Amino acid sequence: MNIVDWVLIGVLIVFALAGWRRGFVAGLLSFVGFIGGGLLAAFVLPDVIVKYTDSGFIRVAVLAIAIVVSAILGQLVASFLGRRLRGGLTWRPVRLVDSLAGAALNVLAVAIVGWIVVSAVAYLPASAVTKNIRQSSVLIGLDKLVPDIARNTFTNLRDAVSATAVPRVFSGLAEFTGPDVETPDAQSVKAGGVQSARASVVQVRGDAEACLSEISGSGFVVASGYVVTNAHVVAGVSEPRVQVSGQGKYLRAKVVAFDPKLDFAVLLVPELRAAPLTLAENLGESGDPVVAVGFPGGGDLTATPARIRAVVTARGDDIYGQAGVERELYAFRGQLRPGNSGGPLLSPSGEVVGMVFGAGVGDSKTGYAITAPQLASAVRAAVTRTDEVSTGVCNP
């Protein structure tokens, strides 16, 4: 239990007492007004606010205040009519049942609106506030009851405050980071296998014209002429290009496999001559040293020491924010930056143990990678293809 839990418990008690006094008949109308007002703001405002500010903090502050104010205004209007109807209930047992049901209904109303607000706030960059929200026992318990259809309904709200197009590793508030492990070994980046593998890591670039943006990510060679990367790296890109080790000329590529659920894509690069890397057949273990290789920030090729925390089956979102996708991932200790996406997570021998997928929301020292065994079957099917496929739409 943390301070967020105690505040929520206090709010729930206050709303329960208000619901008791108001009763079910009046509360039902109040419930409709409260939820209706909150939903109206949650659906309408995100698309409006993103046009006026790029600040995630300002967006979430305006959204949170507007949703709560709109919900309260809706409740006040509906309550006026509800009080008039409750006056017609004069038999004491009926009024008792009406009061109990009213308290329960009011608690449900504030729980729903509260979840809508915190589901957006929790995806702001890590801070003391977001940490307490994500670790709140009350909110985690409530979040577990929310179906995927509800999460998908509020995708635009979460996207309005999220600073990244990378899909969410975990759809809910609770984020699995794995056990504590030793500090990554800085010397692991100098291992012979890692040094050799660098020659097979590529930078992926392209223009997402519909979003008026240039994308930049990482990838690695998995077969002669074929590169694997994340789907979100090439989403909406019509003419991707790759540069081996971040040096030399850019080579034209075309996407021959695109899976927005797994967040997996394969590029065919006819002029590519770099040697393919080997996918590890077995899963790594907690504490194993690994190295994330890629182009953080769209800069130079960089090897980042890391250490596996655990293997986890994560229920998260696809690249368009739709919940209900399961992936087998490594949670590992190591610091990543945008641009690392799609790069290999290497063992000291140079084998690919996973593909870097995303970073922790609540813990900046935790990264996630899709495991090599999960990638293997998708890679085998893709490296025989030569026909270009659609890359969907870009994420602005």
C-alpha positions as CSV (number, residue, x, y, z in Angstrom):
1,M,0.0,0.0,0.0
2,N,1.3,3.4,-0.9
3,I,0.0,7.0,-0.8
4,V,-2.0,6.5,-4.0
5,D,-3.8,3.6,-2.4
6,W,-4.7,5.6,0.7
7,V,-6.0,8.6,-1.4
8,L,-8.1,6.2,-3.5
9,I,-9.5,4.5,-0.5
10,G,-10.5,7.9,1.0
11,V,-12.1,9.0,-2.3
12,L,-14.0,5.7,-2.5
13,I,-15.3,6.1,1.0
14,V,-16.5,9.7,0.3
15,F,-18.2,8.6,-2.9
16,A,-19.8,5.6,-1.1
17,L,-21.3,7.9,1.6
18,A,-22.5,10.2,-1.1
19,G,-24.1,7.3,-2.9
20,W,-25.7,6.1,0.3
21,R,-27.4,9.5,0.8
22,R,-28.4,9.8,-2.8
23,G,-29.7,6.2,-3.2
24,F,-29.9,3.9,-6.2
25,V,-32.7,5.5,-8.2
26,A,-31.0,8.9,-8.0
27,G,-27.6,7.3,-8.1
28,L,-28.4,5.5,-11.4
29,L,-29.0,8.8,-13.1
30,S,-26.0,10.3,-11.3
31,F,-23.9,7.3,-12.5
32,V,-25.0,7.8,-16.1
33,G,-24.2,11.5,-15.9
34,F,-20.8,10.9,-14.2
35,I,-19.7,8.2,-16.6
36,G,-21.2,10.0,-19.6
37,G,-19.4,13.2,-18.8
38,G,-16.1,11.5,-18.3
39,L,-16.4,9.4,-21.5
40,L,-17.3,12.4,-23.5
41,A,-14.1,14.2,-22.5
42,A,-12.0,11.0,-22.9
43,F,-13.2,10.5,-26.5
44,V,-13.3,14.0,-27.7
45,L,-10.3,15.8,-26.1
46,P,-7.3,13.6,-27.0
47,D,-7.5,14.4,-30.8
48,V,-7.9,18.1,-29.9
49,I,-5.1,18.5,-27.4
50,V,-2.4,16.8,-29.5
51,K,-2.8,19.6,-32.0
52,Y,-1.9,22.3,-29.5
53,T,1.0,20.9,-27.4
54,D,3.7,18.2,-27.7
55,S,4.3,18.1,-23.9
56,G,3.2,14.8,-22.4
57,F,2.9,16.5,-19.0
58,I,0.6,19.3,-20.2
59,R,-1.5,16.8,-22.2
60,V,-2.1,14.5,-19.3
61,A,-2.8,17.4,-16.9
62,V,-5.4,18.9,-19.2
63,L,-6.9,15.5,-20.0
64,A,-7.1,14.5,-16.3
65,I,-8.7,17.7,-15.2
66,A,-11.1,17.9,-18.1
67,I,-12.3,14.3,-17.6
68,V,-12.9,14.8,-13.9
69,V,-14.6,18.2,-14.3
70,S,-16.8,16.8,-17.2
71,A,-17.7,13.8,-15.1
72,I,-18.7,16.0,-12.2
73,L,-20.8,18.3,-14.3
74,G,-22.6,15.4,-15.9
75,Q,-23.3,14.0,-12.4
76,L,-24.6,17.3,-11.1
77,V,-27.1,17.7,-14.0
78,A,-28.3,14.1,-13.7
79,S,-28.5,14.2,-9.9
80,F,-30.9,17.1,-10.0
81,L,-33.5,14.9,-11.7
82,G,-32.5,11.9,-9.5
83,R,-33.3,13.7,-6.3
84,R,-36.8,14.5,-7.4
85,L,-37.4,10.8,-8.2
86,R,-36.0,9.6,-4.8
87,G,-38.4,11.7,-3.0
88,G,-41.1,9.3,-4.1
89,L,-39.6,6.4,-2.1
90,T,-41.2,6.6,1.4
91,W,-41.2,3.0,2.7
92,R,-38.2,2.6,5.0
93,P,-37.0,-0.9,3.9
94,V,-37.1,0.2,0.2
95,R,-35.1,3.3,1.1
96,L,-32.5,1.1,2.9
97,V,-32.0,-1.1,-0.1
98,D,-31.9,1.9,-2.3
99,S,-29.2,3.5,-0.2
100,L,-27.0,0.4,-0.2
101,A,-27.3,0.0,-4.0
102,G,-26.6,3.7,-4.4
103,A,-23.4,3.4,-2.4
104,A,-22.2,0.5,-4.6
105,L,-23.1,2.3,-7.8
106,N,-21.2,5.4,-6.8
107,V,-18.1,3.4,-5.9
108,L,-18.3,1.7,-9.3
109,A,-18.6,5.1,-11.1
110,V,-15.5,6.6,-9.5
111,A,-13.6,3.4,-10.1
112,I,-14.3,3.5,-13.8
113,V,-13.5,7.2,-14.2
114,G,-10.4,6.8,-12.0
115,W,-9.1,3.9,-14.2
116,I,-9.6,6.0,-17.3
117,V,-7.5,8.8,-15.9
118,V,-4.7,6.7,-14.4
119,S,-4.4,4.4,-17.5
120,A,-3.2,7.5,-19.3
121,V,-1.1,9.0,-16.5
122,A,0.8,5.8,-15.9
123,Y,2.3,6.0,-19.4
124,L,4.0,9.3,-18.8
125,P,7.8,9.1,-18.4
126,A,9.0,7.5,-15.2
127,S,8.6,9.8,-12.1
128,A,7.7,9.4,-8.4
129,V,4.0,10.0,-9.4
130,T,3.9,7.4,-12.1
131,K,5.9,4.9,-10.0
132,N,3.3,5.1,-7.2
133,I,0.5,4.8,-9.7
134,R,2.0,1.7,-11.3
135,Q,2.7,0.1,-7.8
136,S,-0.7,0.9,-6.3
137,S,-2.3,-2.3,-5.0
138,V,-5.8,-0.9,-5.5
139,L,-5.2,0.2,-9.1
140,I,-3.5,-3.0,-10.0
141,G,-6.4,-5.0,-8.6
142,L,-8.9,-2.9,-10.5
143,D,-6.8,-3.0,-13.7
144,K,-6.9,-6.8,-13.7
145,L,-10.7,-6.7,-14.0
146,V,-10.6,-4.5,-17.1
147,P,-11.3,-6.4,-20.3
148,D,-9.2,-5.9,-23.5
149,I,-12.1,-4.3,-25.2
150,A,-12.1,-1.5,-22.7
151,R,-8.3,-1.0,-23.1
152,N,-8.7,-0.8,-26.9
153,T,-11.5,1.7,-26.5
154,F,-9.2,4.2,-24.9
155,T,-6.2,3.7,-27.1
156,N,-6.3,7.3,-28.3
157,L,-6.3,8.6,-24.8
158,R,-3.2,6.7,-23.9
159,D,-1.5,7.6,-27.2
160,A,-2.1,11.3,-26.5
161,V,0.2,11.2,-23.5
162,S,2.7,8.5,-24.6
163,A,5.9,9.9,-26.0
164,T,6.8,6.8,-28.1
165,A,5.3,4.8,-30.9
166,V,6.9,1.6,-29.4
167,P,4.1,-0.8,-28.5
168,R,3.5,-1.3,-24.8
169,V,5.1,-4.4,-23.4
170,F,2.3,-4.9,-20.8
171,S,-1.2,-3.7,-21.4
172,G,-2.0,-3.3,-17.7
173,L,-0.5,-1.1,-15.0
174,A,1.6,-3.8,-13.5
175,E,5.0,-4.1,-15.2
176,F,7.1,-7.2,-14.7
177,T,10.8,-6.2,-14.5
178,G,12.1,-9.5,-13.1
179,P,14.5,-10.2,-10.2
180,D,17.5,-8.1,-9.3
181,V,20.7,-9.2,-11.0
182,E,24.3,-8.0,-10.9
183,T,25.4,-4.9,-12.7
184,P,26.1,-5.7,-16.4
185,D,29.7,-6.4,-17.1
186,A,31.2,-3.6,-19.1
187,Q,33.8,-5.9,-20.5
188,S,31.2,-8.1,-22.2
189,V,31.0,-5.7,-25.1
190,K,34.6,-6.6,-26.0
191,A,33.9,-10.4,-26.3
192,G,35.1,-11.8,-29.6
193,G,31.7,-13.0,-30.7
194,V,30.1,-9.6,-30.1
195,Q,32.9,-7.8,-32.0
196,S,32.4,-10.1,-35.0
197,A,28.6,-9.8,-34.9
198,R,28.7,-6.0,-35.2
199,A,29.5,-6.3,-38.9
200,S,26.0,-7.9,-39.3
201,V,24.0,-5.2,-37.5
202,V,22.4,-2.6,-39.7
203,Q,20.7,0.8,-39.3
204,V,17.2,1.0,-40.8
205,R,15.9,4.3,-42.2
206,G,12.9,5.4,-44.2
207,D,10.3,8.1,-44.7
208,A,6.8,7.6,-43.3
209,E,5.2,10.2,-45.6
210,A,1.7,10.0,-44.0
211,C,3.2,11.1,-40.7
212,L,5.7,13.5,-42.2
213,S,8.5,11.9,-40.3
214,E,11.8,10.0,-40.9
215,I,12.1,6.7,-39.0
216,S,15.4,5.3,-37.7
217,G,15.9,1.9,-36.0
218,S,18.2,-1.1,-35.9
219,G,18.2,-4.6,-37.5
220,F,20.4,-7.5,-38.1
221,V,21.1,-10.0,-40.9
222,V,19.4,-13.4,-40.4
223,A,20.0,-15.0,-43.9
224,S,21.8,-14.0,-47.1
225,G,20.2,-10.7,-48.2
226,Y,17.6,-10.7,-45.3
227,V,17.4,-8.3,-42.3
228,V,15.0,-8.6,-39.4
229,T,13.8,-5.6,-37.4
230,N,10.7,-4.5,-35.5
231,A,7.5,-3.8,-37.4
232,H,7.1,-0.5,-35.6
233,V,10.4,0.6,-37.2
234,V,9.1,0.3,-40.7
235,A,5.4,0.9,-40.2
236,G,4.0,3.1,-43.0
237,V,7.4,3.2,-44.8
238,S,7.3,2.5,-48.5
239,E,11.1,2.6,-49.4
240,P,13.2,1.5,-46.4
241,R,17.0,1.5,-46.7
242,V,19.7,-0.1,-44.6
243,Q,23.3,0.8,-43.8
244,V,25.7,-1.9,-42.6
245,S,27.3,-1.1,-39.3
246,G,26.2,2.5,-39.8
247,Q,28.9,3.0,-42.5
248,G,29.1,3.2,-46.2
249,K,26.2,3.7,-48.7
250,Y,22.6,3.0,-47.9
251,L,21.2,-0.1,-49.6
252,R,17.6,-0.3,-50.9
253,A,15.3,-2.7,-49.2
254,K,11.8,-4.0,-49.4
255,V,9.6,-5.4,-46.6
256,V,8.6,-9.0,-47.3
257,A,7.2,-9.9,-43.9
258,F,5.3,-7.5,-41.5
259,D,3.6,-8.7,-38.3
260,P,2.2,-5.8,-36.2
261,K,1.1,-8.1,-33.4
262,L,4.5,-9.8,-32.7
263,D,6.2,-6.5,-33.8
264,F,8.3,-8.3,-36.4
265,A,9.4,-7.4,-39.9
266,V,11.8,-8.8,-42.5
267,L,13.5,-6.8,-45.2
268,L,14.9,-8.2,-48.4
269,V,18.1,-6.3,-49.4
270,P,19.5,-7.7,-52.7
271,E,22.9,-5.9,-52.4
272,L,23.5,-7.0,-48.9
273,R,26.7,-9.0,-48.4
274,A,27.0,-9.1,-44.6
275,A,27.1,-12.5,-43.0
276,P,24.0,-13.7,-41.2
277,L,23.9,-14.1,-37.4
278,T,22.8,-17.3,-35.7
279,L,19.7,-17.5,-33.6
280,A,20.2,-19.2,-30.3
281,E,18.1,-22.4,-29.9
282,N,17.9,-22.4,-26.2
283,L,16.6,-19.8,-23.7
284,G,19.1,-17.9,-21.6
285,E,19.0,-17.9,-17.8
286,S,18.7,-15.2,-15.2
287,G,22.0,-13.5,-14.7
288,D,23.5,-14.4,-18.1
289,P,25.5,-11.6,-19.6
290,V,24.2,-10.2,-22.9
291,V,24.9,-7.2,-25.1
292,A,22.3,-5.0,-26.9
293,V,23.8,-3.8,-30.2
294,G,22.1,-1.0,-32.2
295,F,21.9,2.7,-33.1
296,P,20.5,4.5,-30.0
297,G,19.2,7.9,-30.9
298,G,19.8,7.3,-34.6
299,G,23.5,7.7,-33.9
300,D,26.6,5.5,-34.2
301,L,26.6,1.7,-33.8
302,T,26.8,1.1,-30.0
303,A,27.1,-2.0,-27.9
304,T,25.4,-1.8,-24.5
305,P,26.2,-4.3,-21.7
306,A,23.2,-6.0,-20.2
307,R,22.2,-9.0,-18.1
308,I,19.1,-11.2,-18.4
309,R,16.6,-10.9,-15.5
310,A,14.0,-13.4,-16.5
311,V,11.9,-14.9,-19.3
312,V,8.3,-13.8,-19.3
313,T,5.2,-14.3,-21.3
314,A,3.9,-10.7,-21.6
315,R,0.4,-9.8,-22.5
316,G,0.7,-6.4,-24.2
317,D,-0.4,-4.3,-27.2
318,D,0.3,-4.5,-30.9
319,I,2.1,-1.6,-32.6
320,Y,-1.3,0.2,-33.0
321,G,-2.2,0.1,-29.3
322,Q,-4.6,-2.8,-29.5
323,A,-4.4,-5.1,-26.4
324,G,-4.4,-8.8,-26.2
325,V,-1.0,-9.8,-27.8
326,E,1.1,-12.4,-26.0
327,R,4.9,-12.5,-26.6
328,E,7.7,-14.5,-25.0
329,L,10.3,-11.9,-23.9
330,Y,13.5,-11.5,-22.0
331,A,13.4,-8.8,-19.3
332,F,17.0,-7.7,-19.0
333,R,18.9,-5.1,-17.0
334,G,20.4,-2.5,-19.3
335,Q,19.6,1.0,-20.5
336,L,18.1,1.5,-23.9
337,R,17.2,4.5,-26.0
338,P,14.9,5.0,-29.0
339,G,16.8,3.6,-32.0
340,N,17.8,0.4,-30.3
341,S,14.5,-1.2,-31.5
342,G,15.0,-4.1,-33.8
343,G,18.7,-4.7,-32.9
344,P,20.1,-8.0,-31.6
345,L,20.5,-9.0,-28.0
346,L,23.7,-11.0,-28.2
347,S,25.4,-13.6,-26.1
348,P,29.2,-13.3,-25.6
349,S,29.7,-15.9,-28.4
350,G,27.8,-13.7,-30.8
351,E,24.6,-15.7,-31.0
352,V,21.3,-13.7,-31.2
353,V,19.4,-14.6,-28.0
354,G,16.7,-12.0,-28.8
355,M,15.6,-8.9,-30.7
356,V,15.4,-5.7,-28.7
357,F,11.7,-4.7,-28.5
358,G,11.2,-2.0,-25.9
359,A,12.2,-0.4,-22.6
360,G,10.5,-0.4,-19.2
361,V,8.0,2.4,-18.6
362,G,8.4,2.5,-14.8
363,D,12.1,1.3,-14.7
364,S,14.6,3.0,-17.1
365,K,17.1,0.3,-16.3
366,T,15.0,-2.6,-17.7
367,G,14.7,-3.5,-21.4
368,Y,12.7,-6.2,-23.2
369,A,13.6,-8.4,-26.1
370,I,11.6,-11.0,-28.1
371,T,13.3,-14.4,-27.5
372,A,15.2,-16.1,-30.4
373,P,13.1,-19.3,-30.1
374,Q,9.9,-17.2,-30.7
375,L,11.6,-15.4,-33.6
376,A,12.9,-18.6,-35.2
377,S,9.7,-19.9,-36.9
378,A,8.7,-16.4,-38.2
379,V,12.2,-16.0,-39.6
380,R,12.2,-19.4,-41.3
381,A,9.0,-18.6,-43.1
382,A,10.1,-15.0,-44.1
383,V,13.5,-15.7,-45.6
384,T,12.0,-17.5,-48.6
385,R,9.8,-14.6,-49.6
386,T,10.6,-12.1,-52.4
387,D,7.3,-10.3,-52.8
388,E,6.8,-6.9,-51.1
389,V,4.1,-6.6,-48.5
390,S,2.2,-3.7,-47.0
391,T,3.7,-2.0,-44.0
392,G,0.4,-0.7,-42.7
393,V,0.2,2.8,-41.4
394,C,2.7,4.8,-39.4
395,N,2.5,5.9,-35.8
396,P,2.7,9.7,-35.6
